[in-house]
Amino acid sequence: MCGIVGYCGRRAAAPILLAGLKKLEYRGYDSAGVAVLNGTAFAVVRRAGRVSGLDGAASLMGNAGIGHTRWATHGAPSERNAHPHVWGDYAVVHNGIVENEHALKAECLARGEEFLSETDSEIVAHLLAREAGDPLVALRNVCARLEGSYALAVLCARTPGTVYCARRGSPLIVGRGKDGLYAASDAPAIATEAEELYALRDGEFAVLAGEEARIFNGELAAVSGDRIVCAAADDAPALDGFNHYMRKEMSEIPAVFARSLTDFAENSEFCKVLCQTEYIQIAACGTAYHSGLCAKFAIERFCRIPAETYIASEYRYLDPIVKENTLFLAVSQSGETADTLAAARLAAERGAVVVAVTNVAYSSLTRIARFTLLTQAGREIAVAATKSFNAQLALLYSLTAALARQRGRLAADPSALAPILSDALARSEETRAWTPFFAGARGAYFIGRGADHAVALEGSLKLKEVSYLPGEGYPAGELKHGTLALIDDKTPVVALAFSERLAEKTMNAVREVAARGAKVFLITCFEELCARKGVFRSLLLPPCEEAYSPAVSVLPLQALAYYVALARGNDPDKPRHLAKSVTVE
Ligand code: AGP
């Protein structure tokens, strides 16, 4: 979370910082700020709200500066809590969490220092100001005292024209261009300006000054950087006639799914690992967790290999049992989600073969993993994940088919789904007519069994995220064990039925909730179910292989969430309180 940009060089820093921050707003957009060093004085502009609200910042004078777009962790999104934080000779922007905040703050307060914000980040400026001498040494000393995670960009009034950087646990890229030196939380923010890009490794520092971006290890010995390649990217790719990125990205799903299908070359090192695999663990967060859940069903069905899906933030503290020949799939669109990275590290330590399933080739996850499988979703701008979910499914289903082949088992071919998706996408527009029943509701339920339940979870997450309506995904058979008490005529229920084996069982739950007054919106590929008693509205989607059906059945749920968000006057691309990339624990 939070986006950091740093610049020093021949040009005015402020416009470069602002352009970079706009590209990083997906990491947080509740407040923003820049600090520019003009001679030995800081000029600072900070505001609550988005980068576009930083009035006056563009005209700040100075050739070195740092900027920040925030996703609040400590203290409300307000001007005083916005970064950069200035204390003494130092200005600091921070991404991460200082976990020993209380002890360090108490120490500063005991020295009579006053805190100007409620953030944990301000502590870093206070601790730096106490250190005399070389700011790089000061930064190293301060970082040694910080518990938790950080990416830091720092200015020191004593060293004009210099930006200092540090990284542990939160991503930070530095780069060199013809007009100066750059730092950013993510490469696209500076890729148009910087020709050479390096990802700092955990525990590394960088000093940007003169013509050189120098990188140092924890002992402050110079090291060669970890060079990465990232194509230059616009801050705002064309909407191509769509009103929102979320809608545009949904429209790309058929192409993205087809592109992300992968052929695993027999005899590759990866296939040899697949051959030996006896257990599969999948860890991820949010939507990526749901794609992992969907994959578990397909893997167990076709490969008969035990597969378990974990919420990454839980896995890391579970003391997980990793048996020999365990393949660990870390699924993450961004490849930067802190909990997923931690889970992957732990699995690697315990002997699993870690595979990154990610959309970003240079992401931190790929550095932890032994193998990287790249989804081909393209850049996803909307905070709500849509096309990346289907891209993950395409890849995970391809993996399922390859794994089954290795074991001499038959698996359905996931590429058969690709032509179905366009039709399903078009039919999903029908959910727009359902929005009046959801927009004013107290909340909604999404029910299903097996893989349908995994999709129900994703549908409820999507609805919550963009419409701010409570939504719950529930196993259809479990409602009667308590939750049925919440069902009445103000709780629309979306029921999913894509499994021939389980559809009638789901219809039992449909009858039960309808009997309690709920309006049931059935999404199915079985035409005969649509006319059943208790079904208020139905959407018929094309039939498809049951084990892969989530790639199809999720489409109307994404559309429903989008249209309900619009009906409630929300911005579906930047939902309140959220950020696209969750780089804090
Ligand atoms: C989904 O719509 C969310 N924005 C969120 O749940 C997301 O999927 C999650 O934070 C994981 O992100 P990742 O795929 O980049 O790891």
Residues whose N, C-alpha, C, O or C-beta is under 5 A from the ligand:
A	BS01	AGP	C285 G286 T287 A288 V331 S332 Q333 S334 G335 T337 V383 A384 A385 A579 K580 V582
